[in-house]
Amino acid sequence: MSSEAKLSAISADRAADAGAKTVFKVLLAISFCHLLNDTVQSLLPAIYPLLRDTFHLDFGQIGLISFTSTFTASLLQPLVGLYSDRHHKPYFLAIGMGITLIGLVTLSLAPSYATVLIAAALVGMGSSVFHPESSRVARMASGGQHGMAQSLFQVGGNAGSALGPLLATFVLPRGQRSIAWFSFLALLAMILLVDIGAWTRKRRAAQAELRAAPLAAHLTSGQIASHEAESHAHLPRKKIVWSLAVLATLMFSKFFYLASLSSYYTFYLMDKFQVSVRSAEFHLFAFLGAVAAGTFFGGPVGDRMGRKVVIWYSILGVLPFTLLLPYANLFWTGVLSVVIGLILASAFSTILVFAQELVPTKVGTISGTFFGLAFGLGGIGAALLGKLADATNIRFVYHVCSFLPAVGVLTAFLPDLSPTERKGAR
């Protein structure tokens, strides 16, 4: 595709966004499917005790199950995104959820440890198909409010991650076969995703008509000027690559710190303050609730104030609170963890949309890469911080991690793409 053709395609898409209202029906549906998908994904860690007792596994074998699922869920996502950018398949999402369904049924009937590994790989593979393409659908339905759409989409996933272990406590005491009950969640998601696929096919057909018609027929002179300011095609390739590297580094800071809290917060509270397991779990629930709230508010604020402002605030802005956390008493530790969760969680949807705006013709590839980073960095962070805690102690981990948000100074190297800054430039 020539540069002029790409420019016309981007213009047609943006014109469609500008002229269309946000399709909340589709956004809510894809967010609910995200909830169902991540509920199933979070089921796997919750059933490790069941699998250990059924197949007489050691911790190394359990770790290999986690690695298999994370490997397929994270490393395949960029490839899936790249494929979907080149070959648009409206029912790709439903197919991915079908793979997850097969994985769940296989897991419920697995006669051996090797079969469990295959099932874990299938569940992770289904997730790798779901996230890049569903993020693209959220952007298509945003009506131009890309940050809000991604945040609403992310909240569904956060809710699912919290819901999976809760549902597991009611179902799994009945044994391995009870895992099959979760396949109904995947089946429900498939039904919804078929309907969403039909919507995306109609939407792409409408955009194809816009691309086929003369560009001037769809854009006023003001819209053309706006497009020239927003397409970001003027950015040098090196600048785009450098900006993506900065965003990936910011992701490292965010997800390593979140791994320290989501994986080891209860151990930290019990070690430092000698609280009960129940009290520690309550503090963890408060933190995860703050993460869910922060995830939602980050996107809309970025739409209004500019994405770079939100990235500054959510990464570097959390530094004073993380530095105070290791020295706080129990009450202030609870308060600070909630504040940290609210602020830090607002970063991901904003970072993702910023990256999509840098490379607007590769939404699937960018979404797959950054979702893959989110999965991979979280898993790597939990493993490395666990090793560090074994070598030192859990309190030392929180002292070290408190400096991670200082990486936010790299935000200064990002280009200015916010609506306010673009308006001033014009």
BELURHU-V146857 format. One record per backbone hydrogen bond with DSSP energy under -1.0 kcal/mol. NH is the residue of the N-H (numbers start at 1). CO is the residue of the C=O. E is the energy in kcal/mol with one decimal. If there is no record, write none. Layout:
NH:CO:E
NH:CO:E
This chain:
6:2:-2.5
7:3:-2.4
8:4:-2.2
9:5:-2.4
10:6:-2.7
11:7:-2.4
12:8:-2.5
13:9:-2.3
14:10:-2.6
15:11:-2.8
16:12:-2.3
17:13:-2.2
18:14:-2.8
19:15:-2.1
20:16:-1.2
23:141:-2.3
24:22:-1.5
27:23:-2.3
28:24:-3.0
29:25:-1.7
30:26:-2.8
31:27:-2.2
32:28:-2.3
33:29:-2.2
34:30:-1.8
35:31:-2.0
36:32:-2.4
37:33:-2.8
38:34:-2.7
39:35:-1.9
40:36:-1.8
41:37:-2.2
42:38:-2.4
47:43:-1.3
48:45:-1.2
51:47:-2.6
52:48:-2.8
53:49:-2.1
54:50:-2.3
55:51:-2.5
56:52:-1.0
57:52:-1.2
62:58:-1.9
63:59:-2.5
64:60:-1.6
65:61:-1.5
66:62:-2.0
67:63:-2.6
68:64:-2.5
69:65:-2.2
70:66:-2.6
71:67:-2.9
72:68:-2.0
73:69:-2.1
74:70:-2.2
75:71:-1.8
80:76:-2.5
81:77:-2.7
82:78:-2.4
83:79:-2.3
84:80:-2.6
85:81:-1.6
86:82:-1.2
87:83:-2.8
92:89:-1.7
95:91:-1.8
96:92:-2.2
97:93:-2.3
98:94:-1.8
99:95:-1.7
100:96:-1.7
101:97:-2.3
102:98:-2.2
103:99:-2.2
104:100:-2.3
105:101:-2.3
106:102:-2.5
107:103:-2.2
108:104:-2.1
109:105:-1.3
116:112:-1.6
117:113:-1.9
118:114:-1.8
119:115:-2.5
120:116:-2.5
121:117:-2.2
122:118:-2.1
123:119:-2.3
124:120:-2.2
125:121:-2.3
126:122:-2.4
127:123:-1.6
128:124:-2.0
129:125:-1.5
130:126:-1.9
131:127:-2.1
134:130:-2.5
135:131:-2.0
136:132:-1.4
137:133:-2.0
138:134:-2.3
139:135:-1.8
140:136:-2.3
141:137:-2.1
142:139:-1.0
145:142:-1.6
146:144:-1.6
149:145:-2.3
150:146:-2.3
151:147:-2.3
152:148:-2.5
153:149:-2.2
154:150:-2.4
155:151:-2.2
156:152:-1.2
157:153:-1.1
158:154:-2.4
159:155:-2.5
160:156:-2.1
161:157:-2.2
162:158:-1.6
163:159:-2.0
164:160:-2.2
167:163:-2.6
168:164:-2.1
169:165:-1.3
170:167:-1.0
171:167:-1.6
172:168:-2.2
174:171:-1.6
175:172:-2.5
178:175:-1.2
179:176:-1.9
180:177:-1.6
181:178:-1.6
182:179:-1.6
183:180:-1.5
184:181:-1.4
186:182:-1.3
187:183:-2.3
188:184:-2.4
189:185:-2.2
190:186:-2.2
191:187:-2.0
192:188:-2.0
193:189:-2.7
194:190:-1.9
195:191:-1.3
196:192:-2.2
197:193:-2.4
198:194:-1.8
199:195:-1.7
200:196:-2.5
201:197:-2.0
202:198:-1.8
203:199:-2.4
204:200:-2.7
205:201:-1.9
206:202:-2.0
207:203:-2.1
208:204:-2.3
209:205:-1.6
210:206:-1.5
211:207:-2.2
212:208:-2.0
213:209:-1.5
217:214:-1.2
218:215:-1.7
219:215:-1.2
224:220:-2.4
225:221:-2.1
226:222:-2.3
227:223:-2.9
228:224:-2.3
229:225:-1.5
230:226:-1.5
231:227:-2.5
235:232:-1.3
240:236:-2.1
241:237:-2.6
242:238:-2.6
243:239:-2.4
244:240:-2.4
245:241:-2.0
246:242:-2.2
247:243:-2.4
248:244:-2.2
249:245:-2.0
250:246:-2.3
251:247:-2.0
252:248:-1.9
253:249:-2.0
254:250:-2.4
255:251:-2.9
256:252:-2.1
257:253:-1.7
258:254:-2.5
259:255:-1.8
260:256:-1.4
261:257:-1.3
262:258:-3.2
263:259:-1.9
265:261:-1.6
268:264:-2.3
269:265:-2.4
270:266:-2.3
271:267:-2.2
272:268:-2.6
273:269:-2.3
280:276:-2.3
281:277:-2.5
282:278:-1.9
283:279:-2.0
284:280:-2.1
285:281:-2.5
286:282:-2.1
287:283:-2.1
288:284:-2.6
289:285:-2.3
290:286:-1.9
291:287:-2.0
292:288:-2.0
293:289:-2.1
294:290:-2.7
295:291:-2.2
296:292:-1.4
297:293:-1.9
298:294:-1.7
301:297:-1.7
302:298:-1.9
303:299:-2.0
304:300:-1.5
305:301:-3.3
306:302:-1.6
310:306:-1.4
311:307:-2.4
312:308:-2.5
313:309:-2.4
314:310:-3.1
315:311:-2.0
317:312:-1.7
319:316:-1.5
322:318:-2.0
323:319:-2.4
324:320:-1.3
325:321:-1.5
327:324:-1.7
328:325:-1.4
333:329:-2.3
334:330:-2.0
335:331:-1.9
336:332:-3.0
337:333:-2.3
338:334:-1.6
339:335:-2.2
340:336:-2.9
341:337:-2.4
342:338:-2.4
343:339:-2.4
344:340:-2.8
345:341:-1.7
347:344:-1.5
351:347:-3.0
352:348:-2.8
353:349:-2.2
354:350:-2.4
355:351:-2.3
356:352:-2.2
357:353:-2.2
358:354:-1.4
359:355:-1.6
362:359:-1.9
366:362:-2.5
367:363:-2.6
368:364:-2.8
369:365:-2.4
370:366:-2.5
371:367:-2.6
372:368:-2.3
373:369:-2.1
374:370:-2.1
375:371:-2.4
376:372:-3.0
377:373:-3.3
378:374:-1.6
379:375:-2.0
380:376:-2.9
381:377:-2.8
382:378:-2.1
383:379:-2.0
384:380:-2.8
385:381:-2.6
386:382:-1.7
387:383:-2.0
388:384:-2.4
389:385:-2.4
390:386:-2.1
391:387:-2.1
392:388:-2.0
397:393:-1.3
398:394:-1.2
399:395:-1.5
400:396:-2.3
401:397:-2.7
402:398:-1.1
403:400:-1.4
404:401:-1.6
406:403:-1.7
407:404:-2.1
408:405:-2.2
409:406:-1.7
410:407:-2.2
411:408:-2.0
412:409:-1.7
413:410:-2.1
414:411:-1.9
422:418:-2.5
423:419:-2.4
424:420:-2.2
425:421:-2.1
426:422:-2.0
